[in-house]
Amino acid sequence: MALFITFEGGEGSGKSLQARSLYKKLTDLAMPAVLTHEPGGTPFGKQVSRMLKWTRNIDISPLAELMLFNASRSQLVSRVIRPNLIDGKTVICDRYTDSTTAYQSYGRGLDLDMVKVVNNAATRGLVPDLTVLMYISAEDGLARKGSSKLDRFEHEDISFHHRVNDGYIRLAAENPERWLTVDATQGKDKIARIIWERVRLMLSGKE
């Protein structure tokens, strides 16, 4: 049974670690799976990612961000996600459309309906079967980043990150059957078990 699973969360939430953990669990069980990420996941997407995350001397407007993320996303969906789902593989994606809604709408202030329309156009309506929200406070998440090199979004002020977190909570509340919200302050092994139990039930057709 092919599933499309996405991982979401603010900075320092540990979502990338848990996405890799789930991918390893599936492959260890000889279940066909693919791990990808946004922005990126394709040669074109990598170019866009460098511009979006690491550009320092170019002003990128919120609307331009929206379009760039979705250009990368459209390529990823058409070249990686859909083909692998058709092949019967479970696709795990570190960030997807909900990131854009949280960051560019709730965080940057772009019109919510417009963001959703653009996201839907880029994905041609492809919605995850499960979205795991790794929730941690903005302060604790950024503290985890420590003195590591920070990208454009991690450099934003704390109010921006609060708005992003609020956006995620609202999105999860609107569609609770698709979302699994996990307390990201728990131990990584415990979190992995919580996520695997949900995925295991979905793979077995019991949910």
Secondary structure, DSSP 4 states (H G I P E B T S, - for coil): ---EEEEEESTTS-HHHHHHHHHHHHHHTT--EEEEESS-SSHHHHHHHHHHHH--SS---HHHHHHHHHHHHHHHIIIIIHHHHHTT-EEEEES-HHHHIIIIIIIT---HHHHHHHHHHHHTT---SEEEEEE--HHHHHHHHTTSPP-TTTTS-HHHHHHHHHHHHHHHHH-TTTEEEEETTS-HHHHHHHHHHHHHHHHTT--
